Amino acid sequence: MDTTQELMEAQDLPYNVFAKACPSRVTLEHVTGRWGGLTLGALYDGSLRFNELRRRVDGVSEKMLSQTLHALERDGLVRRDAQPTNPPRVDYELTPLGRGVAERLLSLIHFVEGQMDDVLEARRNYDETRGAL
């Protein structure tokens, strides 16, 4: 039995992200996709308005950020707070569930950032080896 299978059985979880039809797979995609992970990480320090968030997540288009926020809100990870002002003010913040997910993502993000010298060296070695073939 492989380690993943053992972990799943030990936790006795009702969902299995490795199963094709499991709804957790969609949420995992929302969380680990490029824009979802960055959006959750950006909101970790507190609520942001749409344009503040867009500036924080450098490179995301307005359309992609909007789609990402809708998906994360639907999954219960982000809360949208619309104020009835003129012009309307909309703030986005993490829910308690979203905060827990963001903490784990930020741990992974910081680990990857800390290992980038090794990653870049591995890429150079790979490219040199493959270029010689």
N, C-alpha and C positions, 0 to 999 in steps of 0.2 A: 504494500500500500504506500502511495507517495505521501510526502509531507503535507501537501495541500489538502488531500483527502482526510488525513488524520486530524488536521487542525479543524476542518469543517465538522467532522464527527464529534470531536472533543467539545466544540462549542454548541453543538446540536442546534444549529441555526435553521430557521424555517425557510430561508432563501439560499439559493446557490447561484452566484454570479456566473459560474461556468456553464450553467444550463441555458440553452438558447432562449427559452421563453421566460426566463426569470426577470421580473420587473426591476430588480436591483441592477441589472446590466445597463439599463438606460440611465439610471441615476449615476452610476459609475462613469459612464460616458460624459454626462454633464459636468461632473466634478473634475475629471481628469483630462478633459479636452483642453486645448490651449487656452481658450478664453475663459472657460469656467474656472479652472484652477487659478488663473491670474486674477479674475474678478473676486473670487472668494478671499484670496490673499490680500488684495487691495482693500477690501472691506474689513479686514481683521482689526485695524486700528480705530475703526469707528465709522459712522454713517457718512455717506458722500452723496452729493447730487450727481445727476447723470453726467454732466460735462466734467465735473471734477474726477469722476470715476474714469471717464474716457481719457482724460489727460494722464491719469495715474497708470492705466493699462495702455502704455504706448503702442501704437500700431493697430489697435482694434477699430474697426469702422463703426459708425453709428448703428448701422443695421445689425451687425454681429453682436454688439454689446446689448442692444435691445432684445435680440433673440436669446442671448445667454441669460440675461436677467429674468426674462419670462420663464425660461426653463428652470432656473434655480429657485425662482419664487414658487413655481408649481410643485417642485420637489420639497418645499418647506425649508429651504436653506437661506433664502433671502426674503426680507420683508420690504415692501414698497409702501412708503408713507406719503400720500398726496395731500398737500395743504390747499384748501380752497382760497388761494390768494390770487391776485392779478398782478403779474402773470403767475400761473400755477407753480408751486414749489413741490418738487418730488425728491424725497430722500430715500436712499437704499441702505439697509443695514442687515447684518447677519442675525438670524434667529439663533436660539441656543443650539439647535442641531447644526446649523451652518457654522457656528463658532467652533464646535467640536471638529467638524470636517476641516475647517480652515487651519486649525492648530496642527492637525496631522499633515496637511499639505505643506504648510510652512516648514515643518520639520524636514520633509523630503526636499523642498526647494533649497533650504539652507545647506543640507547635506550635498546636494548636487553642485551648488555654487562653490562649496568648499573643496570639491573634487575636480573642478574644471581644469586645473593644470594637468592632472593625470588623464582626463578625458581628451584634452587637446593633444597631448603626447601620443596617446593611443591612436587618435585619428591620423596624426602625421605618420606614425609607423605603419598603419594600415594602408594609407595612400601610397607610401613609398614601396611597400611590398606588392600591392596590387598593380602599381604603375610599372613595376619591373617584369611583370608576367607577359 
